[in-house]
Amino acid sequence: MQVYVKTFGKITDILPEGTVELPMGSTVAEIRVLLHQLYPALQTLTYKIAVNARLSEETIQVQEGDTLALLPPYSGG
Amino acid sequence: MDNVILEWVQGPVQLVSMYEKIQQHSTHTEVGALATFAGIVRADTIQGQVVQSIRFTAYTDMAMAALSAALKSIELVKEAHRIQVFHSLGEVPTGACCMWIVVESKRRVTALQLCAEIVEVVKFQLPIWGEEIVSDTHRYWKENT
């Protein structure tokens, strides 16, 4: 299945935004492991994952066409 | 939350026009207090280089829901007449305003306390990121403390 991965903050220095091919039924935790394999620098960062603009539990299964956002600590204001 | 407004501003928040906007709502006579907070881009020094500007990005699709969720956990919000949050996107030079918060309520204590709490919400709970620009070739991701 394909999902769209959005990146923000310092994560934009590590991986580009775009479509990623994942095994059907992947959970957020599994996607995190996969991303760490593809982009080892991600392992050094703390970040949350949102699915379709909502912060997600690690056990949630991602669906075809979903949008994932990788969110490092916020720094507005 | 119909009384909560989150608005994005391209570049610096122009405070003069913001105050004019408030003036237009002075017919809300049940409001007895209006507290505001302006966040200004500071010329910090990072590794010997002075910050020239901050470039802001945000996950705008998620921000309003994040603000609403954060405000639900603040008891005083129920007493607010209106809450407005303005935040910059794009580049804001040092000395300019990047965030403006306006809280209107019946009484001053509510407005002042809530304004302070909402500053913390914006800095730590809204998906916004700042990139401190020190030169044409060097930049650092801002970290809030």
Backbone of each chain as ProteinMPNN parsed JSONL, in Angstrom:
{"seq_chain_A": "MQVYVKTFGKITDILPEGTVELPMGSTVAEIRVLLHQLYPALQTLTYKIAVNARLSEETIQVQEGDTLALLPPYSGG", "coords_chain_A": {"N_chain_A": [[0.84, -1.188, 0.0], [0.29, 2.352, -0.451], [1.371, 5.253, 1.243], [1.305, 8.719, 2.154], [4.004, 10.62, 3.242], [4.551, 13.273, 5.338], [6.866, 15.792, 6.283], [8.376, 17.676, 8.934], [10.001, 20.513, 10.547], [13.221, 19.782, 11.926], [13.302, 17.289, 10.832], [12.901, 17.56, 8.164], [15.403, 17.913, 7.173], [16.387, 15.412, 6.992], [14.763, 13.491, 5.661], [12.9, 13.522, 2.606], [9.627, 14.839, 1.82], [7.001, 12.7, 0.695], [5.617, 9.935, -1.252], [5.375, 6.708, 0.167], [6.023, 3.249, -0.029], [4.467, 0.643, 1.638], [4.11, -2.393, 3.624], [0.901, -3.954, 3.537], [-1.388, -3.208, 6.12], [0.415, -2.242, 7.982], [1.545, -1.08, 11.154], [1.773, 2.011, 13.034], [4.027, 1.859, 14.671], [5.53, -0.094, 13.348], [6.034, 1.201, 10.979], [7.617, 3.243, 11.885], [9.929, 1.806, 12.58], [10.711, 0.903, 10.076], [11.227, 3.337, 8.779], [13.394, 4.151, 10.277], [15.268, 2.319, 9.5], [15.601, 3.02, 6.837], [16.365, 5.679, 7.041], [18.703, 6.282, 9.026], [19.48, 8.477, 10.628], [17.181, 9.42, 11.738], [16.745, 7.975, 14.019], [18.003, 9.233, 16.08], [16.419, 11.245, 16.856], [13.65, 12.679, 18.662], [10.301, 12.21, 17.998], [6.825, 12.657, 17.147], [4.11, 10.87, 15.606], [1.616, 11.689, 13.35], [-1.465, 10.611, 12.025], [-3.316, 11.256, 9.263], [-3.554, 13.923, 10.143], [-4.015, 13.675, 12.867], [-2.741, 13.029, 16.076], [-1.217, 9.913, 16.659], [-1.676, 6.636, 18.091], [0.848, 4.139, 18.653], [0.061, 1.63, 17.943], [-1.843, 1.753, 16.009], [-3.209, 0.788, 12.879], [-2.19, 1.631, 9.665], [-3.814, 2.912, 6.785], [-4.24, 2.378, 3.224], [-3.484, 5.203, 1.288], [-3.479, 6.965, 3.403], [-2.241, 9.861, 5.213], [0.781, 10.416, 6.703], [2.394, 12.223, 9.272], [5.49, 13.379, 10.348], [6.523, 14.545, 13.346], [8.648, 16.547, 14.92], [9.758, 17.924, 18.163], [7.764, 20.764, 19.002], [8.208, 24.234, 18.104], [7.141, 26.834, 18.086], [6.139, 30.346, 18.358]], "CA_chain_A": [[0.0, 0.0, 0.0], [1.044, 3.601, -0.478], [0.951, 6.35, 2.122], [2.075, 9.943, 1.927], [4.698, 11.027, 4.462], [4.895, 14.696, 5.435], [7.932, 16.014, 7.259], [8.403, 19.025, 9.498], [11.124, 20.861, 11.407], [14.542, 19.241, 11.584], [13.158, 16.043, 10.053], [12.999, 17.901, 6.735], [16.815, 17.803, 6.791], [16.754, 13.993, 6.95], [14.077, 12.797, 4.568], [11.977, 14.387, 1.864], [8.211, 14.478, 1.814], [6.634, 11.951, -0.5], [4.877, 8.687, -1.133], [6.189, 5.571, 0.62], [5.37, 1.947, -0.199], [4.531, -0.094, 2.907], [3.293, -3.62, 3.638], [-0.493, -3.75, 3.941], [-1.666, -3.44, 7.541], [1.507, -1.787, 8.847], [1.181, -0.191, 12.259], [2.63, 3.186, 13.162], [5.307, 1.406, 15.242], [6.277, -0.791, 12.293], [6.481, 2.215, 10.013], [8.732, 3.939, 12.539], [11.112, 0.934, 12.45], [11.098, 0.926, 8.662], [11.831, 4.65, 8.49], [14.715, 4.193, 10.925], [16.188, 1.535, 8.653], [15.868, 3.79, 5.612], [16.995, 6.963, 7.4], [19.229, 6.053, 10.383], [19.575, 9.717, 11.416], [15.901, 9.616, 12.44], [16.793, 7.285, 15.315], [18.556, 10.121, 17.104], [15.446, 12.306, 17.136], [12.348, 12.419, 19.269], [9.231, 12.755, 17.145], [5.516, 12.013, 17.181], [3.549, 10.619, 14.273], [0.181, 11.937, 13.179], [-2.081, 9.966, 10.868], [-4.416, 12.115, 8.786], [-3.587, 15.149, 10.964], [-4.341, 13.418, 14.281], [-1.685, 12.275, 16.746], [-1.627, 8.521, 16.582], [-1.076, 5.592, 18.925], [1.799, 3.33, 17.89], [-0.554, 0.358, 17.532], [-2.833, 1.99, 14.947], [-2.858, 0.324, 11.531], [-2.317, 2.685, 8.65], [-4.569, 2.456, 5.605], [-3.867, 2.88, 1.901], [-3.877, 6.583, 1.023], [-3.36, 7.82, 4.587], [-1.121, 10.798, 5.279], [1.518, 10.392, 7.965], [3.243, 13.401, 9.476], [6.532, 13.167, 11.354], [6.479, 15.82, 14.065], [9.632, 16.745, 15.994], [9.223, 18.861, 19.169], [7.286, 22.024, 18.442], [9.02, 25.401, 18.506], [6.522, 28.081, 17.651], [6.156, 31.473, 19.3]], "C_chain_A": [[0.883, 1.248, 0.0], [0.462, 4.595, 0.529], [1.829, 7.559, 1.798], [2.704, 10.375, 3.248], [5.062, 12.507, 4.367], [5.969, 14.866, 6.507], [7.937, 17.471, 7.703], [9.678, 19.235, 10.321], [12.413, 20.193, 10.95], [14.464, 17.927, 10.81], [13.212, 16.333, 8.552], [14.449, 17.849, 6.24], [17.23, 16.347, 6.567], [16.064, 13.252, 5.815], [13.087, 13.735, 3.888], [10.534, 13.92, 2.054], [7.916, 13.629, 0.593], [5.903, 10.672, -0.193], [5.827, 7.555, -0.762], [5.372, 4.299, 0.444], [5.553, 1.141, 1.081], [3.749, -1.395, 2.785], [1.886, -3.311, 4.133], [-0.648, -4.039, 5.433], [-0.564, -2.982, 8.485], [0.964, -0.897, 9.964], [2.138, 1.007, 12.266], [4.01, 2.77, 13.694], [6.166, 0.719, 14.181], [6.816, 0.196, 11.257], [7.67, 2.985, 10.589], [10.034, 3.125, 12.38], [11.63, 0.972, 11.01], [11.792, 2.241, 8.305], [13.231, 4.754, 9.107], [15.748, 3.386, 10.138], [16.58, 2.337, 7.406], [16.649, 5.069, 5.894], [17.519, 6.884, 8.833], [19.297, 7.319, 11.244], [18.286, 9.993, 12.2], [15.928, 9.024, 13.842], [17.263, 8.2, 16.438], [17.547, 11.187, 17.538], [14.226, 11.782, 17.885], [11.299, 12.993, 18.323], [7.944, 11.954, 17.33], [5.065, 11.768, 15.75], [2.053, 10.904, 14.299], [-0.285, 11.189, 11.935], [-3.315, 10.791, 10.495], [-4.664, 13.283, 9.752], [-4.062, 14.936, 12.392], [-3.212, 12.61, 14.892], [-2.137, 10.839, 16.932], [-0.935, 7.66, 17.636], [-0.173, 4.742, 18.036], [1.16, 2.055, 17.332], [-1.558, 0.521, 16.382], [-2.321, 1.47, 13.602], [-3.145, 1.434, 10.526], [-3.004, 2.1, 7.42], [-3.999, 3.069, 4.324], [-4.368, 4.322, 1.731], [-3.803, 7.512, 2.227], [-2.177, 8.779, 4.438], [-0.494, 10.727, 6.669], [2.331, 11.673, 8.068], [4.224, 13.098, 10.599], [6.786, 14.503, 12.035], [7.534, 15.88, 15.163], [9.079, 17.745, 17.007], [8.897, 20.223, 18.567], [8.136, 23.204, 18.938], [8.453, 26.696, 17.932], [6.69, 29.179, 18.688], [7.472, 32.202, 19.343]], "O_chain_A": [[2.05, 1.21, 0.392], [-0.753, 4.755, 0.649], [2.927, 7.437, 1.253], [2.012, 10.482, 4.261], [5.771, 12.937, 3.458], [5.968, 14.161, 7.516], [7.557, 18.371, 6.955], [10.339, 18.282, 10.734], [12.669, 20.055, 9.754], [15.448, 17.501, 10.204], [13.533, 15.447, 7.76], [14.697, 17.752, 5.038], [18.299, 16.08, 6.017], [16.695, 12.48, 5.093], [12.514, 14.623, 4.519], [10.27, 12.768, 2.4], [8.534, 13.828, -0.453], [5.607, 10.359, 0.96], [6.931, 7.45, -1.296], [4.175, 4.275, 0.732], [6.677, 0.976, 1.555], [2.842, -1.508, 1.961], [1.704, -2.5, 5.041], [-0.093, -5.013, 5.941], [-0.602, -3.302, 9.673], [0.064, -0.084, 9.759], [3.169, 1.005, 11.592], [5.035, 3.266, 13.227], [7.378, 0.926, 14.123], [7.919, 0.032, 10.736], [8.607, 3.332, 9.87], [11.094, 3.68, 12.087], [12.834, 1.061, 10.769], [12.812, 2.251, 7.616], [14.132, 5.365, 8.532], [16.933, 3.719, 10.111], [17.736, 2.329, 6.983], [17.485, 5.49, 5.095], [16.862, 7.362, 9.758], [19.184, 7.235, 12.467], [18.302, 10.709, 13.201], [15.234, 9.497, 14.742], [16.956, 7.969, 17.607], [17.8, 11.942, 18.477], [13.834, 10.622, 17.759], [11.408, 14.143, 17.898], [7.964, 10.758, 17.625], [5.571, 12.379, 14.808], [1.327, 10.416, 15.165], [0.414, 11.144, 10.924], [-4.223, 10.989, 11.302], [-5.799, 13.585, 10.122], [-4.466, 15.886, 13.062], [-2.766, 11.621, 14.31], [-3.278, 10.572, 17.31], [0.208, 7.905, 18.021], [-0.392, 4.633, 16.829], [1.658, 1.475, 16.367], [-2.06, -0.469, 15.848], [-1.165, 1.681, 13.236], [-4.196, 2.074, 10.549], [-2.796, 0.939, 7.067], [-3.368, 4.125, 4.343], [-5.533, 4.618, 1.999], [-4.038, 8.713, 2.096], [-1.253, 8.548, 3.659], [-1.162, 10.951, 7.678], [2.887, 12.15, 7.079], [3.838, 12.62, 11.665], [7.208, 15.469, 11.399], [7.33, 15.314, 16.238], [8.042, 18.358, 16.756], [9.641, 20.758, 17.745], [8.7, 23.173, 20.032], [9.172, 27.527, 17.378], [7.292, 28.981, 19.743], [7.619, 33.167, 20.093]]}, "seq_chain_B": "MDNVILEWVQGPVQLVSMYEKIQQHSTHTEVGALATFAGIVRADTIQGQVVQSIRFTAYTDMAMAALSAALKSIELVKEAHRIQVFHSLGEVPTGACCMWIVVESKRRVTALQLCAEIVEVVKFQLPIWGEEIVSDTHRYWKENT", "coords_chain_B": {"N_chain_B": [[-15.478, 24.933, 19.375], [-16.512, 27.905, 19.109], [-15.704, 30.406, 19.817], [-13.014, 30.613, 19.541], [-10.244, 31.586, 17.713], [-7.88, 30.869, 15.265], [-5.355, 32.185, 13.433], [-3.315, 32.434, 10.582], [-0.481, 34.303, 9.654], [1.212, 35.687, 7.012], [4.577, 36.244, 7.126], [5.75, 38.953, 9.3], [3.657, 39.669, 12.163], [1.569, 42.359, 12.076], [1.336, 44.683, 14.396], [-0.042, 47.119, 14.696], [-2.191, 46.995, 12.886], [-3.455, 44.875, 14.031], [-4.368, 45.862, 16.484], [-6.182, 47.676, 15.511], [-8.041, 45.941, 14.536], [-9.045, 44.866, 16.881], [-10.267, 47.136, 17.898], [-12.448, 47.389, 16.246], [-14.169, 45.62, 17.327], [-15.174, 46.712, 19.599], [-17.737, 46.982, 20.363], [-18.588, 44.909, 21.85], [-19.862, 44.869, 24.638], [-20.057, 43.361, 26.915], [-17.613, 42.522, 27.567], [-15.03, 43.017, 29.826], [-12.359, 42.972, 30.102], [-9.325, 42.804, 28.36], [-6.688, 40.996, 27.38], [-3.422, 40.925, 26.029], [-0.712, 39.313, 24.321], [2.419, 39.652, 22.877], [4.681, 37.958, 20.925], [8.053, 38.347, 20.217], [10.644, 38.28, 17.792], [13.798, 37.438, 18.807], [17.183, 38.582, 18.894], [19.086, 36.321, 19.337], [22.307, 34.846, 20.151], [23.952, 32.331, 18.468], [26.306, 29.923, 18.612], [28.245, 31.912, 18.261], [27.146, 33.422, 16.249], [24.788, 35.854, 15.239], [21.286, 35.762, 15.434], [19.305, 36.501, 12.647], [16.756, 36.325, 11.658], [13.671, 34.459, 11.987], [12.371, 31.617, 10.46], [9.221, 30.41, 9.998], [7.334, 27.412, 9.975], [4.41, 25.352, 9.693], [2.144, 22.717, 10.588], [-0.564, 23.174, 9.322], [-3.009, 21.959, 8.849], [-3.477, 20.489, 11.077], [-3.34, 22.121, 13.246], [-5.513, 23.684, 14.35], [-7.198, 21.772, 15.504], [-5.443, 20.778, 17.395], [-5.113, 23.024, 18.999], [-7.731, 23.398, 19.968], [-8.048, 21.003, 21.403], [-6.093, 21.312, 23.379], [-7.061, 23.558, 24.716], [-9.365, 22.606, 25.851], [-8.576, 21.384, 28.156], [-8.099, 23.396, 29.891], [-9.488, 25.011, 32.481], [-10.294, 27.713, 32.812], [-10.959, 28.59, 30.301], [-13.649, 28.401, 29.786], [-14.645, 30.71, 30.794], [-13.907, 32.649, 29.07], [-14.587, 35.218, 26.743], [-13.75, 35.535, 24.145], [-11.077, 34.086, 22.264], [-8.134, 34.718, 20.581], [-5.647, 33.705, 18.374], [-2.821, 34.591, 16.68], [-0.39, 33.699, 14.375], [2.809, 33.779, 12.869], [3.771, 32.691, 9.564], [6.455, 31.688, 7.472], [9.187, 34.023, 6.93], [10.386, 36.004, 9.626], [11.82, 38.934, 10.708], [14.32, 39.824, 13.212], [13.164, 41.593, 16.047], [10.634, 41.949, 15.116], [7.124, 41.042, 15.352], [5.98, 37.752, 15.937], [3.991, 36.258, 16.979], [0.771, 36.672, 18.261], [-1.454, 37.035, 20.851], [-4.749, 37.226, 21.94], [-6.982, 37.673, 24.485], [-10.242, 37.87, 25.563], [-12.407, 38.695, 28.179], [-14.857, 38.728, 30.854], [-13.786, 39.541, 33.286], [-10.634, 40.794, 34.645], [-8.729, 39.003, 35.782], [-9.192, 36.491, 34.677], [-8.659, 37.014, 31.957], [-5.921, 37.753, 32.001], [-4.613, 35.525, 33.208], [-5.348, 33.455, 31.515], [-4.32, 34.286, 29.081], [-1.579, 34.039, 29.554], [-1.433, 31.265, 29.886], [-2.168, 30.369, 27.381], [-0.099, 31.214, 25.782], [1.863, 29.345, 26.465], [0.633, 27.057, 25.494], [0.642, 27.552, 22.724], [3.373, 27.58, 22.221], [4.23, 25.008, 22.926], [2.357, 23.059, 22.241], [1.237, 23.35, 19.752], [1.563, 22.451, 16.318], [4.062, 23.844, 15.178], [7.038, 25.129, 13.787], [10.207, 26.653, 14.217], [12.887, 28.122, 12.476], [15.972, 29.263, 13.001], [17.647, 31.82, 11.442], [20.893, 32.603, 10.762], [22.724, 33.403, 8.912], [23.282, 33.645, 5.325], [23.98, 31.084, 4.765], [23.824, 29.563, 7.059], [21.743, 28.04, 9.481], [19.607, 27.237, 12.234], [17.619, 24.865, 13.896], [15.071, 25.964, 15.91], [14.695, 25.6, 19.444], [12.316, 25.278, 21.874], [12.187, 26.488, 25.226]], "CA_chain_B": [[-15.161, 26.177, 20.093], [-16.794, 28.994, 18.185], [-15.084, 31.66, 20.269], [-11.553, 30.498, 19.414], [-9.792, 31.868, 16.345], [-6.445, 30.699, 14.981], [-5.143, 32.787, 12.113], [-1.916, 32.454, 10.132], [-0.084, 35.575, 9.051], [2.434, 35.515, 6.222], [5.561, 37.236, 7.572], [5.511, 39.497, 10.642], [2.32, 40.105, 12.589], [1.6, 43.824, 12.156], [0.571, 44.951, 15.618], [-0.948, 48.263, 14.539], [-3.438, 46.533, 12.252], [-4.122, 43.974, 14.981], [-5.106, 46.681, 17.447], [-7.342, 48.236, 14.794], [-9.023, 44.852, 14.462], [-9.687, 44.817, 18.2], [-11.108, 48.337, 18.027], [-13.689, 47.145, 15.502], [-15.055, 44.774, 18.133], [-15.393, 47.359, 20.889], [-19.173, 46.967, 20.669], [-18.855, 43.778, 22.755], [-19.828, 45.579, 25.925], [-19.984, 42.444, 28.055], [-16.188, 42.292, 27.827], [-14.453, 44.019, 30.721], [-10.893, 42.846, 30.127], [-8.718, 42.284, 27.135], [-5.243, 40.816, 27.61], [-2.714, 40.524, 24.814], [0.711, 38.977, 24.429], [3.119, 39.653, 21.59], [5.99, 37.283, 20.896], [8.949, 39.087, 19.325], [11.841, 37.513, 17.401], [14.939, 37.963, 19.556], [18.482, 38.38, 18.221], [19.975, 35.459, 20.13], [23.584, 34.472, 19.531], [24.119, 30.881, 18.413], [27.67, 29.575, 18.179], [28.951, 33.124, 17.857], [26.459, 34.13, 15.165], [23.554, 36.499, 15.72], [20.076, 35.432, 14.672], [18.784, 37.605, 11.816], [15.311, 36.137, 11.473], [13.182, 33.085, 12.177], [11.441, 31.168, 9.42], [8.243, 29.524, 10.635], [6.478, 26.511, 9.207], [3.419, 24.74, 10.581], [1.218, 21.733, 10.027], [-1.781, 23.964, 9.518], [-4.191, 21.079, 8.844], [-3.627, 19.865, 12.397], [-3.14, 23.093, 14.325], [-6.74, 24.116, 15.029], [-7.646, 20.665, 16.361], [-4.504, 20.721, 18.524], [-5.432, 24.155, 19.883], [-9.008, 23.09, 20.642], [-7.811, 19.928, 22.376], [-5.321, 21.867, 24.5], [-7.888, 24.502, 25.468], [-10.381, 21.857, 26.617], [-8.026, 20.994, 29.462], [-7.899, 24.598, 30.715], [-10.797, 25.334, 33.075], [-10.628, 29.13, 32.63], [-11.425, 28.855, 28.93], [-15.116, 28.532, 29.828], [-14.981, 32.093, 31.183], [-13.42, 33.588, 28.054], [-15.549, 35.652, 25.735], [-13.144, 35.187, 22.857], [-9.634, 33.84, 22.274], [-7.587, 34.814, 19.22], [-4.211, 33.415, 18.254], [-2.252, 34.907, 15.364], [1.008, 33.245, 14.336], [3.453, 33.972, 11.565], [4.383, 31.664, 8.722], [7.49, 32.341, 6.675], [10.314, 34.657, 7.625], [10.114, 37.172, 10.482], [13.119, 39.449, 11.16], [14.439, 40.151, 14.633], [12.461, 42.821, 16.422], [9.237, 41.929, 14.64], [6.216, 40.154, 16.092], [5.675, 36.491, 15.248], [2.839, 35.612, 17.63], [-0.035, 37.63, 19.02], [-2.566, 36.352, 21.508], [-5.733, 38.153, 22.496], [-8.017, 37.001, 25.279], [-11.265, 38.787, 26.071], [-13.284, 38.084, 29.187], [-15.596, 39.693, 31.663], [-12.926, 40.028, 34.377], [-9.217, 40.882, 34.292], [-7.936, 37.852, 36.226], [-9.367, 35.446, 33.659], [-7.958, 37.391, 30.724], [-4.464, 37.739, 32.203], [-4.131, 34.147, 33.446], [-5.578, 32.644, 30.318], [-3.372, 34.73, 28.064], [-0.291, 33.412, 29.887], [-1.512, 29.816, 29.637], [-2.262, 30.111, 25.941], [1.27, 31.358, 25.247], [2.523, 28.045, 26.633], [-0.02, 26.118, 24.56], [1.123, 27.814, 21.355], [4.795, 27.24, 22.101], [4.555, 23.599, 23.166], [1.333, 22.085, 21.828], [0.785, 23.535, 18.366], [2.595, 21.972, 15.38], [4.742, 24.975, 14.542], [8.499, 25.001, 13.946], [10.976, 27.846, 13.87], [14.254, 27.882, 12.012], [16.68, 30.519, 13.237], [18.56, 32.095, 10.336], [21.99, 33.466, 11.232], [23.415, 33.936, 7.727], [22.735, 33.052, 4.095], [24.344, 29.665, 4.673], [23.685, 28.846, 8.324], [20.454, 28.125, 10.172], [19.486, 26.279, 13.341], [16.227, 24.648, 14.305], [14.788, 26.548, 17.226], [14.195, 24.682, 20.477], [11.65, 26.057, 22.926], [12.517, 26.106, 26.6]], "C_chain_B": [[-15.295, 27.37, 19.154], [-16.076, 30.291, 18.554], [-13.551, 31.614, 20.219], [-11.172, 30.678, 17.947], [-8.294, 31.637, 16.263], [-6.219, 31.203, 13.56], [-3.649, 32.816, 11.793], [-1.641, 33.761, 9.407], [1.207, 35.335, 8.274], [3.428, 36.625, 6.604], [5.201, 37.779, 8.946], [4.038, 39.809, 10.905], [2.413, 41.615, 12.788], [0.714, 44.268, 13.309], [-0.418, 46.11, 15.462], [-2.272, 47.81, 13.927], [-4.193, 45.58, 13.17], [-4.941, 44.772, 15.99], [-6.321, 47.331, 16.786], [-8.458, 47.194, 14.723], [-9.782, 44.734, 15.794], [-10.684, 45.957, 18.338], [-12.464, 48.136, 17.348], [-14.695, 46.335, 16.325], [-15.403, 45.413, 19.469], [-16.874, 47.462, 21.254], [-19.536, 45.806, 21.594], [-18.793, 44.283, 24.199], [-19.845, 44.659, 27.137], [-18.532, 42.136, 28.434], [-15.644, 43.419, 28.702], [-12.947, 43.981, 30.755], [-10.411, 42.261, 28.814], [-7.209, 42.216, 27.378], [-4.591, 40.38, 26.313], [-1.28, 40.152, 25.149], [1.29, 38.971, 23.024], [4.46, 38.946, 21.747], [6.848, 37.951, 19.831], [10.17, 38.232, 19.013], [13.081, 38.204, 17.991], [16.242, 37.641, 18.818], [19.426, 37.607, 19.134], [21.294, 35.251, 19.398], [23.728, 32.958, 19.619], [25.497, 30.584, 17.837], [28.377, 30.794, 17.569], [28.292, 33.912, 16.736], [25.106, 34.647, 15.658], [22.385, 36.136, 14.801], [19.572, 36.678, 13.937], [17.267, 37.537, 11.681], [14.951, 34.711, 11.865], [12.192, 32.787, 11.064], [10.504, 30.132, 10.042], [7.52, 28.664, 9.605], [5.496, 25.871, 10.201], [2.653, 23.654, 9.83], [-0.179, 22.317, 10.244], [-3.044, 23.091, 9.563], [-4.502, 20.537, 10.242], [-3.739, 20.893, 13.526], [-4.421, 23.469, 15.068], [-7.251, 23.027, 15.959], [-6.743, 20.548, 17.585], [-4.793, 21.841, 19.519], [-6.723, 23.868, 20.662], [-8.819, 22.033, 21.722], [-7.083, 20.464, 23.605], [-6.202, 22.776, 25.364], [-8.951, 23.79, 26.307], [-9.882, 21.492, 28.009], [-7.775, 22.204, 30.372], [-9.263, 25.103, 31.189], [-11.239, 26.77, 32.755], [-11.203, 29.461, 31.246], [-12.93, 29.083, 28.896], [-15.534, 29.972, 30.135], [-14.546, 33.116, 30.134], [-14.546, 33.958, 27.1], [-15.04, 35.271, 24.345], [-11.628, 35.026, 23.027], [-9.154, 33.902, 20.83], [-6.076, 34.554, 19.263], [-3.792, 33.72, 16.817], [-0.802, 34.435, 15.393], [1.56, 33.399, 12.921], [3.788, 32.654, 10.892], [5.411, 32.39, 7.863], [8.465, 33.105, 7.554], [9.887, 35.921, 8.394], [11.46, 37.684, 11.007], [13.131, 39.743, 12.659], [13.778, 41.502, 14.893], [11.014, 42.855, 15.992], [8.433, 40.894, 15.427], [5.904, 38.898, 15.275], [4.447, 35.795, 15.837], [2.077, 36.673, 18.41], [-1.252, 36.912, 19.553], [-3.466, 37.4, 22.147], [-6.783, 37.341, 23.245], [-8.967, 38.058, 25.827], [-12.143, 38.04, 27.067], [-13.985, 39.176, 29.975], [-14.656, 40.353, 32.674], [-11.445, 39.931, 34.019], [-8.422, 39.628, 34.649], [-8.003, 36.731, 35.192], [-8.538, 35.779, 32.418], [-6.44, 37.263, 30.881], [-3.936, 36.313, 32.365], [-4.235, 33.298, 32.188], [-4.589, 33.014, 29.209], [-2.009, 34.059, 28.298], [-0.315, 31.914, 29.581], [-1.528, 29.51, 28.142], [-0.908, 30.322, 25.253], [1.992, 30.009, 25.322], [1.932, 27.001, 25.684], [0.551, 26.299, 23.157], [2.57, 27.342, 21.202], [5.062, 25.729, 22.156], [3.524, 22.595, 22.643], [0.799, 22.294, 20.422], [1.92, 23.141, 17.409], [3.182, 23.101, 14.536], [6.235, 24.799, 14.8], [9.175, 26.283, 13.475], [12.405, 27.473, 13.504], [14.997, 29.214, 12.116], [17.753, 30.709, 12.161], [19.653, 33.036, 10.853], [22.808, 34.051, 10.068], [22.795, 33.273, 6.499], [22.968, 31.544, 4.05], [24.119, 28.875, 5.964], [22.323, 29.11, 8.984], [20.413, 27.026, 11.232], [18.011, 26.11, 13.681], [16.051, 25.119, 15.736], [14.305, 25.456, 18.185], [13.568, 25.522, 21.577], [12.024, 25.541, 24.301], [11.492, 26.712, 27.55]], "O_chain_B": [[-14.339, 27.787, 18.5], [-15.87, 31.161, 17.708], [-12.88, 32.475, 20.788], [-11.708, 30.01, 17.062], [-7.53, 32.142, 17.086], [-6.821, 30.705, 12.608], [-2.829, 33.179, 12.637], [-2.473, 34.254, 8.645], [2.184, 34.833, 8.83], [3.141, 37.807, 6.42], [4.44, 37.152, 9.683], [3.285, 40.163, 9.998], [3.232, 42.095, 13.571], [-0.512, 44.234, 13.209], [-1.507, 46.079, 16.035], [-3.343, 48.196, 14.394], [-5.418, 45.482, 13.102], [-6.071, 44.404, 16.311], [-7.359, 47.515, 17.421], [-9.642, 47.513, 14.832], [-10.996, 44.53, 15.818], [-11.797, 45.772, 18.83], [-13.487, 48.642, 17.81], [-15.898, 46.357, 16.063], [-15.878, 44.73, 20.377], [-17.224, 47.966, 22.321], [-20.668, 45.727, 22.07], [-17.78, 44.129, 24.88], [-19.668, 45.118, 28.265], [-18.263, 41.562, 29.489], [-15.771, 44.6, 28.379], [-12.313, 44.845, 31.361], [-11.015, 41.35, 28.248], [-6.547, 43.238, 27.558], [-5.142, 39.559, 25.579], [-0.713, 40.621, 26.137], [0.733, 38.37, 22.105], [5.268, 39.303, 22.604], [6.426, 38.103, 18.685], [10.673, 37.531, 19.891], [13.364, 39.37, 17.716], [16.384, 36.583, 18.205], [20.417, 38.14, 19.633], [21.388, 35.453, 18.187], [23.639, 32.375, 20.699], [25.803, 30.958, 16.705], [29.012, 30.71, 16.518], [28.807, 34.948, 16.315], [24.388, 33.967, 16.39], [22.485, 36.195, 13.575], [19.433, 37.753, 14.521], [16.588, 38.561, 11.6], [15.826, 33.866, 12.05], [11.303, 33.583, 10.763], [10.951, 29.104, 10.549], [7.151, 29.124, 8.525], [5.742, 25.861, 11.407], [2.538, 23.68, 8.605], [-0.868, 21.997, 11.212], [-4.022, 23.436, 10.226], [-5.639, 20.177, 10.546], [-4.181, 20.568, 14.628], [-4.412, 23.563, 16.296], [-7.688, 23.313, 17.074], [-7.216, 20.255, 18.684], [-4.727, 21.637, 20.731], [-6.783, 24.076, 21.873], [-9.361, 22.152, 22.821], [-7.418, 20.111, 24.736], [-6.101, 22.764, 26.591], [-9.383, 24.301, 27.34], [-10.676, 21.312, 28.932], [-7.294, 22.048, 31.495], [-10.081, 25.562, 30.391], [-12.41, 27.013, 32.463], [-11.851, 30.491, 31.062], [-13.43, 29.859, 28.082], [-16.633, 30.398, 29.781], [-14.79, 34.313, 30.293], [-15.351, 33.114, 26.707], [-15.779, 34.766, 23.499], [-10.992, 35.725, 23.817], [-9.697, 33.223, 19.958], [-5.348, 35.115, 20.082], [-4.347, 33.171, 15.865], [-0.069, 34.739, 16.334], [0.867, 33.178, 11.928], [4.051, 31.645, 11.545], [5.251, 33.573, 7.562], [8.558, 32.87, 8.759], [9.147, 36.767, 7.891], [12.172, 36.943, 11.685], [12.082, 39.889, 13.286], [13.83, 42.415, 14.07], [10.246, 43.7, 16.453], [8.986, 40.002, 16.07], [5.606, 38.974, 14.084], [3.928, 34.847, 15.249], [2.671, 37.475, 19.13], [-1.988, 36.265, 18.808], [-3.0, 38.332, 22.802], [-7.393, 36.429, 22.686], [-8.544, 39.016, 26.474], [-12.562, 36.907, 26.827], [-13.742, 40.368, 29.79], [-14.717, 41.562, 32.895], [-11.046, 39.102, 33.202], [-7.532, 39.229, 33.897], [-6.992, 36.103, 34.876], [-7.809, 34.933, 31.899], [-5.76, 36.73, 30.004], [-2.943, 35.935, 31.743], [-3.333, 32.531, 31.85], [-4.09, 32.146, 28.493], [-1.373, 33.577, 27.36], [0.664, 31.362, 29.079], [-0.965, 28.509, 27.699], [-0.614, 29.673, 24.249], [2.644, 29.587, 24.367], [2.654, 26.164, 25.141], [0.9, 25.328, 22.487], [2.94, 26.773, 20.175], [5.992, 25.23, 21.522], [3.8, 21.396, 22.608], [-0.009, 21.498, 19.946], [3.085, 23.455, 17.653], [2.849, 23.28, 13.365], [6.647, 24.379, 15.881], [8.777, 26.902, 12.488], [13.034, 26.626, 14.138], [14.684, 30.169, 11.405], [18.643, 29.875, 11.994], [19.361, 34.135, 11.326], [23.493, 35.062, 10.224], [21.894, 32.443, 6.619], [22.239, 30.817, 3.376], [24.214, 27.647, 5.96], [21.836, 30.24, 9.03], [21.106, 26.014, 11.125], [17.256, 27.081, 13.745], [16.785, 24.723, 16.641], [13.606, 24.523, 17.79], [14.229, 26.388, 22.149], [12.161, 24.338, 24.522], [11.581, 26.516, 28.762]]}, "name": "protein", "num_of_chains": 2, "seq": "MQVYVKTFGKITDILPEGTVELPMGSTVAEIRVLLHQLYPALQTLTYKIAVNARLSEETIQVQEGDTLALLPPYSGGMDNVILEWVQGPVQLVSMYEKIQQHSTHTEVGALATFAGIVRADTIQGQVVQSIRFTAYTDMAMAALSAALKSIELVKEAHRIQVFHSLGEVPTGACCMWIVVESKRRVTALQLCAEIVEVVKFQLPIWGEEIVSDTHRYWKENT"}
